[in-house]
Amino acid sequence: MNVPKAFERALAVTIRANPDYSIGRETVIRCWQNLRNDPMWKETAIGDKTKRTIDIRATPPMNGENETSNFTTTAQIECRTKAEDDKDHAQICGAYTAVQETLDSLYDQYRDGETGDMLDAFKALLTADLGATFGLGNLSFGDASAPWEDEGYNVIAVAFTMDYSR
């Protein structure tokens, strides 16, 4: 059971599918444990380092609050654009907004106890990958970081945490 890999995939599919906030067709969503998961990824000399990338990397499981049955994994979600092509940061702002609004919707639906299309689809992806014994426990936000520049890329990151039982 590779929960971080399934979490990365569920987040990627949910972000890509959010009808309210488009990340743009040319944006690659890069899951660290499955680079080829996104149809926009191409195997080239620069790999998936395109003009716009959303990079998702989830931590291995850690003990949650109840060390006997609950676990947690946190996904670091980085939005990246080439600084030379995004001098006014409009592209990265658009990608970040799409990611943040998607995570806000997941969080809000979970917190409100709603059965929303986005949360239902997210849970279905996790169950398909991890089996019927997987139990979603909680969704929350982790530590974020201020935007920065990294080797010619604009970057902004948010952390999203999933508690679960198995």
N, C-alpha and C positions, 0 to 999 in steps of 0.2 A: 504494500500500500504506500504509494508515493504521494502523500498529501500536498507537499509544496508544489509538485509538478501539476497536480490537478487544480490547485488554487490559482496558479499562474494562468493556466488555460482558461479556467472559468472567468477570471478577471479580463483576460484578453478578448474572449468572445463577447462578453457583456459590454465592454467598452466599444468594440467594433460595431456591435448591433444597436447601440443606443440611438433611437430615431430622433431624439430631441437635440442632440449635440453631435455634429459630424466632425470627425477628426481628419477628414480628407482622405480621398482614395489613395493618394501617394504616401500616406503615413504607414510605416511598418510597425507592427506591434511585435516586439521581440521577447519571447518567453525564454528565460535562461536555460531551462531544462528541455526545451523543445523549440529550437530556433526556426524550424521549418513549419511550425504550426500556422503561422499567418500566411495567407495566400500572396501577400505583397512581398514576402521575403524572397530574395534572389541570391543564388550562389555565384558571386562575382569576385573580382580581385579585392574589392572592399567589403565583401560579405553583405551584411545587412545595414551597413553604415550609410544610410541614405540621408537626404536632406532633412527628413522628419522621421524620428523614431520614438516610440514609447517602449521603454525597456522595463520588463517586469521580472523581479527576482525575489523568490520567497525563501525564508529561512527554514532550516530543518526544524522538525517539531521540538517544542520545549514544553516542560510541565506548566500547566495553567494554574489557576487558583487552587483547584482540588487535585493534588498530585497523583491520586490513584486512578482518576478516570478522565480528567480534562487535559487537553493539550492546546497549544497555540502555535500559530505560524504567522509571520508578518511579511507582507510583500512590500518591497521598496519599488515604487513606480516612478521612473524618471522619464520626463519628456525632454527630448533633445532636438534642436534644430541647428543647422550650420549657421554660424554667426555671420559669415559673409553674405548669405542669402536672406538673413532675417535681422537686418540692422536695427529695425524699430521694434523687434520682439513681438510683432503681431502674430506670426506663425506659432511661436511657442505659447503665446497667451491663448490662442485658439485651441491648441492641443491640450494644454493644461486645463482649460475650462471644461472641455469635453470629459476629461478624466475625472476632475473634481465633481462635476455635476452627476456623473454616473455613480461614483462612490457615494455621494450624498443621497442619491435616490435609493441605492441598495441599503444604506444605513437607515434612512428614514422609514423605508418599508419594513425593515427588520424591527426597528424600535417601536413603530406604531402597531406591530402585530398584524400588518396588512398582508393580504395575499395579492401582491402586485405582479404584473407580468415579468418585470425585470428580476425580482427576487425569486419567483417560481422558476424561471429559466436558469438562473444562477444555481439554485439548489439541484435542479435536474442535471446540469452539467457535472456537478460534484458527485451526485449519486451514480451517474453513468460511469464515471471513472473509478469511484471508490467503493461502490456497492451499497446495498440497502442498509448495512449496519452503520454507515457513516452518519453521525449526528451533528448538524450545525449547531454550535452553542451560542456564539455572539459575534457581532461585527463591530469594530471600533477603529478609530484613527490612532496611529502611532506618531512618533516624532517626525516632524517635517523639517525641511531645511530651506533657507533663503536661496533664491536663484544664484547661479554662478556660471562662469565660463570655464570650459574644460577642453583644452587642445583644439580650439576652433569651433566648439559647439556651445550654444546656450543650453543650460540645463536647469530644470526645476523638478523637485521630487516631493512625493507625498508617500506616507507609509499607511498601509491598511492591514489590520489584524483580524484574523479569524480564529475564534476558539471553537473547539470541536471535541467530540468523544467518539470512541470506536469500540 
